[in-house]
Every structure is written in structure tokens, then in C-alpha cells.
Amino acid sequence: MIPCAQRDQLQDYVDRELAAPEALRFEEHLAGCAACAADLELFQKVSALAESLPLFDPPASLTERVLDRVLPSRARRRAFIRRAGLAYAGALAACLATLGALALQPGSLTLLSALGVTASRRLVQIAVFTVNAGSSTLLDLVSGWGLVSSAGARLAPFGRAIATVLGRPSVSLTLWLAAVACAALIWWMRPRRDRQGGRMRHVGVLGF
Amino acid sequence: MATGDDAELVGRCLQGDERAYRDLIARYRRQVYNLALRMLRRAEDAEDLTQETFVRMFRALERYDTTRPFGAWIITIASRLCIDHLRRRRLNPMSMFQKDAASEEEYVIEAEDPGPGPDVVTVHREEERRAVDLIDSLPEHYRIVVMLRHQQDLSYEEIAEALELPLGTVKARIHRAREILKSRIEGRES
């Protein structure tokens, strides 16, 4: 097919870049020019093709990652964490420097070891005192309310009854079997790794 | 010019409203991501570039000229990042060694990074696959103008501004890209 002299206008026409009178003239030309009409059809196919590209969604986590970097409130939090970290590191460095300076003083090692021994002895004493004070307070409270003796008196018949029942071989055997079955069930329901993908297998029962 | 919604969202972002940040990202994330995906042809790179586009956009938000369309502005940022990324890729080409049969000497072949990696997004529909293949077959400087014109719906002037090219060059590239695609479609159909 012989190239048409007006073909240069074709793409402008496709893009609607021609002024109205020019577009009208070109449409009249198209009606009588088979070459331009065939090209127009192909250009329209090209446009349709470019517009039919599939669209994909980026991962949802993208929004949070952007916000972490730009949101003023998060930036302030990051700055605070950074400042706190720097302050902590500074304090640690100052402590270590002081300790280092102390260690370099003559006789400071003896002083430090004496301090260490005293401090550990005092710590043990504090722990023993705390445990003693707590347990004696608890016992005083319980005996003051008569809880231990009354609870013992009330629970004793139940205890004897349960012991009698458990003493029967059939009951104890049943209980043992139930315990073994429960253990086996829990073992079966344990979280396991998928052999193929290393993924955790889903076990729906009881939230295991 | 920015639409009323965009201008309002920008105003709220400047006041530090988190909801507005989220809405602005939700409105343009797909456009930016798909431009990056077609240009870089690697899902991971496209994701990084989308993130960087939004970060730069938010950091420059105070300087945003509200008389310009917001969509064109963010696509401009994304396009320039795409071009920079592709330029860097070209500067770090893959090196391969080949032995010359006559001299037994090894020489280096510098090949451009081929683009799509194993994590490239899969296209299932046949006609979409064809469209992707044809667009991807275009050289980068033609591909970007086609994407901006047809997928992002930017005018010639906006494309010229985004790519910092003369209007005539943009027009010529779009026309040339269409001619290439036209001849490839013709080749397939014949």
C-alpha cells in the first residue's frame, strides 16, 4: 500500500490532539484513504493494548512502611527512642569509665572485693528476712481466721471417700488408661513442622 | 490542578493527620506500583520504588504546587526514580566471560541486566500476557512514554515535564513506540 501524505496526522488524530476543524478534515480524508483507515485501526489496537495492561496491587505492608518513615508522630517516637538509647549508652559508658578509673587506683581492688563481699552478705540477709516475714505473716493470718483447722475438718471425709474409691483396682486402672490416652492425644496434637515448606501445620482443636 | 479531594488530603497531611496520609497512599499506590512494575519488571524493586516515591512525596509535600494535578506530580516523582533506577542498573551490568577460540584469550561481555527475575508478577490471562510481552519488548525510553500516556493518562505536556524532555521529543517517542508496537501486532497477525 502506498504511504499517504497525510499519515503524519494520524497519531495526532488518535490522541485527539487535532483542532476540531482539522480533525473533521482528517475524518473526511479517512473515508477515502484505505491506507490511513487500516493504520488507524492498528493504532487503535495499540492504544487498547497499552490500556489493557493488567493492574496489580502492592503488598498491604507498604503503607505501614511508608508511614513509619514519614508520619511526624512516628518520627517523634523514633527520635525519642534514639535519644533514650543514646542517653542509656552515655550513662553506661560513664559508669564503665568510673569503674575503670576506680580499678586503676592503688588499693581499689581490695576495697572493691570488700564491698562485693559485704553487698552479697547483705543481699542474702535481706532475702531471708523477706521470706521469713512473708511466711510468718501468712501463717498468722490463716491461723487467726481458723482456716487451716476448719478446712481440714471439712475436707477429711471427702479425702477418705476418694481414697476408698481410688483404692479399687478397676477404678485406678481406668484412671491410668485415661491419663495415658490424654497424654497420647496431647502428643498427637503438638505443633509440627511441615516437611515440604517448613510451615507450621494447622491443628484446629483446642488452639494448639 | 489538584482535585478538591487531593487538595484537602494534602492540607490534612500537612497538619499531621494520619488518616489523610493513609488515604493519599491508598489513592495512588496502585498507579505508582504498576508504573514501577512495568518499568523495572521485578516485583521487589517495584515495591521499593513505590515506597521511596511516597516517602519523597510526603517529605516534599510542603513544596507541592496545588495548581498542578497531584496525580501527575506523584507520577513525575515515580518516573524520575524509575529512570534513575534503570540508569544504575545499566551502570552495574552483568559481566560474563567468553573465550576467543582463535587467541584462547578470555574477554568480558558486559550485558545489560535482563530485568525480570524469578519474583516477577505472574500474568495468567492470555491477552494480558500478550499485552505485557509487547510493552515489555519496547526499549525503556519508549516504554516509559507509552506507560505514562496510556496507563497513567498523562498529557504530552505532563510527560515532557515528568521526564524533563522537550515536548517534541516526547511526541516523537510516543509515535515511534506506537509504530514499533503496530508493526509487531501486524507481524503477529500476518
Interface residues (C-beta under 8 A of the other chain):
Chain A: Q11 V14 D15 E17 D39 L42 F43 K45 V46 S47 L49 A50 E51 S52 L53 P54 L55 F56 D57 P58 P59 L62 T63 R65 V66 L67 R69 V70 L71 P72 S73
Chain B: G16 E18 Y21 R22 I25 A26 R29 R30 Y33 N34 L37 R38 A46 E47 T50 Q51 F54 V55 F58 R59 V121 V123 R125 E127 E128 R130 A131 V132 L134 I135 V146 M147 R149 H150 Q151 Y156 I174 H175 R178 L181 K182 I185 E186
